[in-house]
Amino acid sequence: MRKIHIYAVLLLLIFTACEETYLDRFPKDQLTVETTFTTNSNFETYVWGFYSWFGGYNLGQQNADLNGDLMIKSSGSLGQSWLWEREIIPSSSGNWTTPYYRIKRVNLMLDNIEGSQLTEDQQKHWKSVGYFFRAYSYFSLLSKYGGVPWIDRVLSDSDEDILYGPRNSRDEIAGHILADLQYAVENIDPAGNGANTVNVHVVRALLSRFGLFEGTWRKYHGLGDETKYLQASLEASAALATSFPSLISNYDLVFNSESLAGKPGIILYKEYDGAELSQVLTSRMRNSSGNWDLTRAAMDLYLCKDGQSRWTSPMFDGDQNIYDEFRNRDNRMYYTTVPPYKIVRVGGNNTFNWEHTGIAEEREYIDLMETLTDDQHKSLPDKNWRGFVVSEIPHFRKFNRGQGYNVTYSGYKLFKYFNQLNTGIQNKDFADAPIFRMGEVLVNYAEAAFELGSFDQSIADLTINNLRVRGGVDPLNLATMVEDPSRDTSVDPILWEIRRERAVELMAEGFRFNDLRRWRKVNDYAGEEKLGAWINNADYNNKIPIQGGASEGYVSPYGVPPGFPDYYYLYPIPTEQIVLNSQLEQNPGWE
């Protein structure tokens, strides 16, 4: 995928019509269309516009995860609307209109393939690429709304029955997505159009993701017919595991590399250069605007080095002292939330200079991070975008010792996308963003295999244990596994470990809320009180909210939410769409 921000002038000529409805027709002036879809290079140029649909580091992933159980917003006084029953039916929503606008663009290309100058193989390739992007867009709709109208061609004035017709069923939409992706696997040019483009591996990565989502949604929501989707996920994941046998050895470099080109385990990435195309996510890790914390539940998922949970491992030293809590844990914890420390600032609140306090535990993780990272990526003490050092972690918003940046509510500030590649410049960050990577595929593989009854030690070694190596964690041995006594007892102990690995590997990447939705576990997990670190409030002038109003205990920024109604599992269809099309039925419970 070349720099995704590059667009051809011809796209501007074709797509200047406003997006008035979810199925609005194309402009009647089709002269540019007739001259656009001719040669192979024309199709390649046209498709570059589709690559901008991959969000990359656009902040949406992290905000979505706030609706789950593992992250919490570190600003404001209200919890997330999905968990506090404040969701309303929107009058309009990009969740609906944007995918349909994209589908329309894809269908325009697909409708013009056969009349072009393309060879038969080129036609199959561009049809496959179109099917991939159409499936990508329909997957977004399906995951939120369930059944939606299926449109597979550009509509004309005579298509009133489609334009204002009823929703297709979930079965139909899911079946079409599966068929599109399976066609693409068989017919796309395996190499795509060069490095970092949609190729057979990228198609399989989406098939791995979609098949697992739809298969488990069907199983846990009682819809049936899950096997064919889980099998599709399994087969795609297994093929990718063969094609990508190795991973970037340093977990942090998956997310904080200046370039992901040629990196092992990266299937597709979004390239940033800091000039023509930049991102702000790194800066949000280093100022007061990020507002993302991990929760107590997230921290409890990280294993100790011996591969056991904090509840059973003799290596766990307790959680009522934050230095103890971080000791002997999965290295991915240290890359994902800022480890604790305390320093002496030299030169006032805002300074680059510091020195150790002379207390061993207060420098323990400063020394540890020196062995895990370098000065271009993560280091302690924590620093803001200008390089000013933060005096101590935890560093609470409501008691920040004169430093209003890099603050937290829970005590566990998100650290995952922090790097120092561009210190001193804000909102012009250029670390590349993985779009599809093997870390996700491997946890998809493990989960699909378990759901199909084929998960064994060989698959555990290929998937879970391949990922644990990066964390410095002992492997999962199914024969000697120690069960986590804190697990949800409705979940098989092995599946619990697979889901744990998924949560840890994909923390703060935008998967968790949808995972809870497909497992039908939102209320069970995210409906609980979101807690943070254990503190003695006297150390913070009694300014931090503690669970139950106690003087010491777990931080509790928002209290206990009212719950997650069952009908919230599907999003409400925007009212303007139902006004435009009276045959669209609202999702149950939102009427």
FENVEN-V296235 format. One record per residue. N is the residue number from 1. RES is the residue in one small letter. D_CENTER is the distance of its C-alpha to the mean C-alpha in whole Angstrom. Layout:
BEGIN
n->N res->RES d_center->D_CENTER
n->N res->RES d_center->D_CENTER
END
This chain:
BEGIN
n->1 res->m d_center->19
n->2 res->r d_center->22
n->3 res->k d_center->21
n->4 res->i d_center->19
n->5 res->h d_center->21
n->6 res->i d_center->24
n->7 res->y d_center->26
n->8 res->a d_center->29
n->9 res->v d_center->32
n->10 res->l d_center->32
n->11 res->l d_center->29
n->12 res->l d_center->30
n->13 res->l d_center->33
n->14 res->i d_center->32
n->15 res->f d_center->29
n->16 res->t d_center->31
n->17 res->a d_center->31
n->18 res->c d_center->30
n->19 res->e d_center->27
n->20 res->e d_center->29
n->21 res->t d_center->28
n->22 res->y d_center->26
n->23 res->l d_center->28
n->24 res->d d_center->30
n->25 res->r d_center->33
n->26 res->f d_center->33
n->27 res->p d_center->36
n->28 res->k d_center->39
n->29 res->d d_center->39
n->30 res->q d_center->38
n->31 res->l d_center->40
n->32 res->t d_center->37
n->33 res->v d_center->36
n->34 res->e d_center->39
n->35 res->t d_center->39
n->36 res->t d_center->35
n->37 res->f d_center->34
n->38 res->t d_center->37
n->39 res->t d_center->36
n->40 res->n d_center->33
n->41 res->s d_center->33
n->42 res->n d_center->33
n->43 res->f d_center->30
n->44 res->e d_center->28
n->45 res->t d_center->28
n->46 res->y d_center->27
n->47 res->v d_center->24
n->48 res->w d_center->23
n->49 res->g d_center->22
n->50 res->f d_center->19
n->51 res->y d_center->17
n->52 res->s d_center->17
n->53 res->w d_center->15
n->54 res->f d_center->12
n->55 res->g d_center->10
n->56 res->g d_center->9
n->57 res->y d_center->10
n->58 res->n d_center->11
n->59 res->l d_center->10
n->60 res->g d_center->8
n->61 res->q d_center->5
n->62 res->q d_center->7
n->63 res->n d_center->10
n->64 res->a d_center->8
n->65 res->d d_center->8
n->66 res->l d_center->11
n->67 res->n d_center->12
n->68 res->g d_center->12
n->69 res->d d_center->14
n->70 res->l d_center->13
n->71 res->m d_center->12
n->72 res->i d_center->15
n->73 res->k d_center->16
n->74 res->s d_center->19
n->75 res->s d_center->21
n->76 res->g d_center->23
n->77 res->s d_center->25
n->78 res->l d_center->23
n->79 res->g d_center->20
n->80 res->q d_center->18
n->81 res->s d_center->19
n->82 res->w d_center->18
n->83 res->l d_center->19
n->84 res->w d_center->22
n->85 res->e d_center->23
n->86 res->r d_center->23
n->87 res->e d_center->22
n->88 res->i d_center->24
n->89 res->i d_center->24
n->90 res->p d_center->24
n->91 res->s d_center->26
n->92 res->s d_center->24
n->93 res->s d_center->20
n->94 res->g d_center->18
n->95 res->n d_center->16
n->96 res->w d_center->19
n->97 res->t d_center->21
n->98 res->t d_center->19
n->99 res->p d_center->18
n->100 res->y d_center->22
n->101 res->y d_center->23
n->102 res->r d_center->21
n->103 res->i d_center->22
n->104 res->k d_center->25
n->105 res->r d_center->25
n->106 res->v d_center->24
n->107 res->n d_center->27
n->108 res->l d_center->29
n->109 res->m d_center->29
n->110 res->l d_center->29
n->111 res->d d_center->33
n->112 res->n d_center->34
n->113 res->i d_center->33
n->114 res->e d_center->37
n->115 res->g d_center->39
n->116 res->s d_center->38
n->117 res->q d_center->39
n->118 res->l d_center->37
n->119 res->t d_center->38
n->120 res->e d_center->37
n->121 res->d d_center->34
n->122 res->q d_center->33
n->123 res->q d_center->33
n->124 res->k d_center->31
n->125 res->h d_center->28
n->126 res->w d_center->28
n->127 res->k d_center->28
n->128 res->s d_center->25
n->129 res->v d_center->23
n->130 res->g d_center->23
n->131 res->y d_center->23
n->132 res->f d_center->19
n->133 res->f d_center->18
n->134 res->r d_center->20
n->135 res->a d_center->18
n->136 res->y d_center->15
n->137 res->s d_center->16
n->138 res->y d_center->18
n->139 res->f d_center->15
n->140 res->s d_center->13
n->141 res->l d_center->16
n->142 res->l d_center->17
n->143 res->s d_center->14
n->144 res->k d_center->15
n->145 res->y d_center->19
n->146 res->g d_center->20
n->147 res->g d_center->23
n->148 res->v d_center->24
n->149 res->p d_center->26
n->150 res->w d_center->26
n->151 res->i d_center->27
n->152 res->d d_center->28
n->153 res->r d_center->30
n->154 res->v d_center->31
n->155 res->l d_center->33
n->156 res->s d_center->37
n->157 res->d d_center->39
n->158 res->s d_center->40
n->159 res->d d_center->37
n->160 res->e d_center->38
n->161 res->d d_center->37
n->162 res->i d_center->33
n->163 res->l d_center->33
n->164 res->y d_center->34
n->165 res->g d_center->33
n->166 res->p d_center->31
n->167 res->r d_center->28
n->168 res->n d_center->28
n->169 res->s d_center->27
n->170 res->r d_center->23
n->171 res->d d_center->25
n->172 res->e d_center->26
n->173 res->i d_center->23
n->174 res->a d_center->21
n->175 res->g d_center->24
n->176 res->h d_center->24
n->177 res->i d_center->21
n->178 res->l d_center->22
n->179 res->a d_center->25
n->180 res->d d_center->23
n->181 res->l d_center->21
n->182 res->q d_center->24
n->183 res->y d_center->26
n->184 res->a d_center->24
n->185 res->v d_center->24
n->186 res->e d_center->28
n->187 res->n d_center->28
n->188 res->i d_center->26
n->189 res->d d_center->28
n->190 res->p d_center->26
n->191 res->a d_center->26
n->192 res->g d_center->24
n->193 res->n d_center->26
n->194 res->g d_center->26
n->195 res->a d_center->23
n->196 res->n d_center->20
n->197 res->t d_center->20
n->198 res->v d_center->19
n->199 res->n d_center->21
n->200 res->v d_center->22
n->201 res->h d_center->19
n->202 res->v d_center->16
n->203 res->v d_center->18
n->204 res->r d_center->18
n->205 res->a d_center->14
n->206 res->l d_center->13
n->207 res->l d_center->16
n->208 res->s d_center->15
n->209 res->r d_center->12
n->210 res->f d_center->14
n->211 res->g d_center->17
n->212 res->l d_center->15
n->213 res->f d_center->14
n->214 res->e d_center->17
n->215 res->g d_center->19
n->216 res->t d_center->18
n->217 res->w d_center->18
n->218 res->r d_center->21
n->219 res->k d_center->22
n->220 res->y d_center->21
n->221 res->h d_center->22
n->222 res->g d_center->26
n->223 res->l d_center->26
n->224 res->g d_center->27
n->225 res->d d_center->26
n->226 res->e d_center->23
n->227 res->t d_center->25
n->228 res->k d_center->25
n->229 res->y d_center->21
n->230 res->l d_center->20
n->231 res->q d_center->23
n->232 res->a d_center->21
n->233 res->s d_center->18
n->234 res->l d_center->20
n->235 res->e d_center->22
n->236 res->a d_center->20
n->237 res->s d_center->18
n->238 res->a d_center->21
n->239 res->a d_center->22
n->240 res->l d_center->20
n->241 res->a d_center->20
n->242 res->t d_center->24
n->243 res->s d_center->23
n->244 res->f d_center->21
n->245 res->p d_center->23
n->246 res->s d_center->22
n->247 res->l d_center->19
n->248 res->i d_center->19
n->249 res->s d_center->21
n->250 res->n d_center->19
n->251 res->y d_center->16
n->252 res->d d_center->16
n->253 res->l d_center->17
n->254 res->v d_center->13
n->255 res->f d_center->12
n->256 res->n d_center->15
n->257 res->s d_center->18
n->258 res->e d_center->20
n->259 res->s d_center->20
n->260 res->l d_center->18
n->261 res->a d_center->20
n->262 res->g d_center->22
n->263 res->k d_center->20
n->264 res->p d_center->20
n->265 res->g d_center->17
n->266 res->i d_center->15
n->267 res->i d_center->15
n->268 res->l d_center->14
n->269 res->y d_center->13
n->270 res->k d_center->14
n->271 res->e d_center->17
n->272 res->y d_center->18
n->273 res->d d_center->22
n->274 res->g d_center->22
n->275 res->a d_center->25
n->276 res->e d_center->24
n->277 res->l d_center->21
n->278 res->s d_center->19
n->279 res->q d_center->16
n->280 res->v d_center->16
n->281 res->l d_center->13
n->282 res->t d_center->15
n->283 res->s d_center->18
n->284 res->r d_center->16
n->285 res->m d_center->16
n->286 res->r d_center->20
n->287 res->n d_center->21
n->288 res->s d_center->22
n->289 res->s d_center->19
n->290 res->g d_center->16
n->291 res->n d_center->17
n->292 res->w d_center->14
n->293 res->d d_center->15
n->294 res->l d_center->15
n->295 res->t d_center->17
n->296 res->r d_center->20
n->297 res->a d_center->18
n->298 res->a d_center->15
n->299 res->m d_center->18
n->300 res->d d_center->20
n->301 res->l d_center->18
n->302 res->y d_center->18
n->303 res->l d_center->21
n->304 res->c d_center->24
n->305 res->k d_center->26
n->306 res->d d_center->28
n->307 res->g d_center->25
n->308 res->q d_center->26
n->309 res->s d_center->24
n->310 res->r d_center->26
n->311 res->w d_center->28
n->312 res->t d_center->30
n->313 res->s d_center->30
n->314 res->p d_center->33
n->315 res->m d_center->31
n->316 res->f d_center->29
n->317 res->d d_center->31
n->318 res->g d_center->30
n->319 res->d d_center->28
n->320 res->q d_center->31
n->321 res->n d_center->31
n->322 res->i d_center->27
n->323 res->y d_center->29
n->324 res->d d_center->30
n->325 res->e d_center->26
n->326 res->f d_center->25
n->327 res->r d_center->27
n->328 res->n d_center->27
n->329 res->r d_center->23
n->330 res->d d_center->20
n->331 res->n d_center->20
n->332 res->r d_center->16
n->333 res->m d_center->17
n->334 res->y d_center->19
n->335 res->y d_center->16
n->336 res->t d_center->14
n->337 res->t d_center->16
n->338 res->v d_center->20
n->339 res->p d_center->23
n->340 res->p d_center->26
n->341 res->y d_center->29
n->342 res->k d_center->32
n->343 res->i d_center->34
n->344 res->v d_center->37
n->345 res->r d_center->36
n->346 res->v d_center->39
n->347 res->g d_center->40
n->348 res->g d_center->38
n->349 res->n d_center->35
n->350 res->n d_center->34
n->351 res->t d_center->34
n->352 res->f d_center->33
n->353 res->n d_center->36
n->354 res->w d_center->36
n->355 res->e d_center->37
n->356 res->h d_center->37
n->357 res->t d_center->38
n->358 res->g d_center->40
n->359 res->i d_center->38
n->360 res->a d_center->37
n->361 res->e d_center->34
n->362 res->e d_center->33
n->363 res->r d_center->32
n->364 res->e d_center->31
n->365 res->y d_center->28
n->366 res->i d_center->29
n->367 res->d d_center->31
n->368 res->l d_center->28
n->369 res->m d_center->25
n->370 res->e d_center->28
n->371 res->t d_center->28
n->372 res->l d_center->24
n->373 res->t d_center->23
n->374 res->d d_center->26
n->375 res->d d_center->26
n->376 res->q d_center->24
n->377 res->h d_center->21
n->378 res->k d_center->21
n->379 res->s d_center->24
n->380 res->l d_center->26
n->381 res->p d_center->27
n->382 res->d d_center->24
n->383 res->k d_center->25
n->384 res->n d_center->24
n->385 res->w d_center->24
n->386 res->r d_center->28
n->387 res->g d_center->28
n->388 res->f d_center->30
n->389 res->v d_center->29
n->390 res->v d_center->28
n->391 res->s d_center->31
n->392 res->e d_center->29
n->393 res->i d_center->26
n->394 res->p d_center->25
n->395 res->h d_center->26
n->396 res->f d_center->26
n->397 res->r d_center->26
n->398 res->k d_center->29
n->399 res->f d_center->31
n->400 res->n d_center->30
n->401 res->r d_center->33
n->402 res->g d_center->33
n->403 res->q d_center->30
n->404 res->g d_center->28
n->405 res->y d_center->25
n->406 res->n d_center->22
n->407 res->v d_center->23
n->408 res->t d_center->21
n->409 res->y d_center->22
n->410 res->s d_center->21
n->411 res->g d_center->22
n->412 res->y d_center->19
n->413 res->k d_center->17
n->414 res->l d_center->14
n->415 res->f d_center->15
n->416 res->k d_center->12
n->417 res->y d_center->13
n->418 res->f d_center->16
n->419 res->n d_center->19
n->420 res->q d_center->22
n->421 res->l d_center->23
n->422 res->n d_center->24
n->423 res->t d_center->25
n->424 res->g d_center->28
n->425 res->i d_center->26
n->426 res->q d_center->23
n->427 res->n d_center->21
n->428 res->k d_center->22
n->429 res->d d_center->19
n->430 res->f d_center->19
n->431 res->a d_center->16
n->432 res->d d_center->15
n->433 res->a d_center->11
n->434 res->p d_center->10
n->435 res->i d_center->9
n->436 res->f d_center->10
n->437 res->r d_center->11
n->438 res->m d_center->14
n->439 res->g d_center->12
n->440 res->e d_center->10
n->441 res->v d_center->13
n->442 res->l d_center->15
n->443 res->v d_center->13
n->444 res->n d_center->14
n->445 res->y d_center->17
n->446 res->a d_center->18
n->447 res->e d_center->17
n->448 res->a d_center->19
n->449 res->a d_center->22
n->450 res->f d_center->22
n->451 res->e d_center->22
n->452 res->l d_center->25
n->453 res->g d_center->27
n->454 res->s d_center->27
n->455 res->f d_center->25
n->456 res->d d_center->27
n->457 res->q d_center->28
n->458 res->s d_center->27
n->459 res->i d_center->24
n->460 res->a d_center->23
n->461 res->d d_center->24
n->462 res->l d_center->22
n->463 res->t d_center->19
n->464 res->i d_center->19
n->465 res->n d_center->22
n->466 res->n d_center->20
n->467 res->l d_center->17
n->468 res->r d_center->20
n->469 res->v d_center->22
n->470 res->r d_center->19
n->471 res->g d_center->20
n->472 res->g d_center->23
n->473 res->v d_center->23
n->474 res->d d_center->26
n->475 res->p d_center->25
n->476 res->l d_center->25
n->477 res->n d_center->28
n->478 res->l d_center->28
n->479 res->a d_center->32
n->480 res->t d_center->32
n->481 res->m d_center->29
n->482 res->v d_center->29
n->483 res->e d_center->28
n->484 res->d d_center->26
n->485 res->p d_center->28
n->486 res->s d_center->25
n->487 res->r d_center->23
n->488 res->d d_center->23
n->489 res->t d_center->27
n->490 res->s d_center->26
n->491 res->v d_center->23
n->492 res->d d_center->25
n->493 res->p d_center->25
n->494 res->i d_center->24
n->495 res->l d_center->21
n->496 res->w d_center->20
n->497 res->e d_center->20
n->498 res->i d_center->17
n->499 res->r d_center->15
n->500 res->r d_center->16
n->501 res->e d_center->15
n->502 res->r d_center->11
n->503 res->a d_center->11
n->504 res->v d_center->12
n->505 res->e d_center->11
n->506 res->l d_center->7
n->507 res->m d_center->8
n->508 res->a d_center->6
n->509 res->e d_center->3
n->510 res->g d_center->3
n->511 res->f d_center->4
n->512 res->r d_center->8
n->513 res->f d_center->9
n->514 res->n d_center->9
n->515 res->d d_center->10
n->516 res->l d_center->13
n->517 res->r d_center->14
n->518 res->r d_center->15
n->519 res->w d_center->17
n->520 res->r d_center->18
n->521 res->k d_center->18
n->522 res->v d_center->17
n->523 res->n d_center->20
n->524 res->d d_center->21
n->525 res->y d_center->18
n->526 res->a d_center->17
n->527 res->g d_center->20
n->528 res->e d_center->22
n->529 res->e d_center->23
n->530 res->k d_center->20
n->531 res->l d_center->22
n->532 res->g d_center->22
n->533 res->a d_center->24
n->534 res->w d_center->28
n->535 res->i d_center->30
n->536 res->n d_center->34
n->537 res->n d_center->34
n->538 res->a d_center->37
n->539 res->d d_center->35
n->540 res->y d_center->34
n->541 res->n d_center->37
n->542 res->n d_center->36
n->543 res->k d_center->33
n->544 res->i d_center->30
n->545 res->p d_center->29
n->546 res->i d_center->30
n->547 res->q d_center->29
n->548 res->g d_center->32
n->549 res->g d_center->34
n->550 res->a d_center->35
n->551 res->s d_center->36
n->552 res->e d_center->34
n->553 res->g d_center->31
n->554 res->y d_center->27
n->555 res->v d_center->26
n->556 res->s d_center->25
n->557 res->p d_center->24
n->558 res->y d_center->24
n->559 res->g d_center->26
n->560 res->v d_center->25
n->561 res->p d_center->24
n->562 res->p d_center->26
n->563 res->g d_center->23
n->564 res->f d_center->21
n->565 res->p d_center->24
n->566 res->d d_center->23
n->567 res->y d_center->23
n->568 res->y d_center->20
n->569 res->y d_center->18
n->570 res->l d_center->19
n->571 res->y d_center->18
n->572 res->p d_center->22
n->573 res->i d_center->23
n->574 res->p d_center->24
n->575 res->t d_center->28
n->576 res->e d_center->29
n->577 res->q d_center->28
n->578 res->i d_center->30
n->579 res->v d_center->33
n->580 res->l d_center->33
n->581 res->n d_center->33
n->582 res->s d_center->35
n->583 res->q d_center->34
n->584 res->l d_center->30
n->585 res->e d_center->30
n->586 res->q d_center->28
n->587 res->n d_center->25
n->588 res->p d_center->27
n->589 res->g d_center->28
n->590 res->w d_center->27
n->591 res->e d_center->30
END
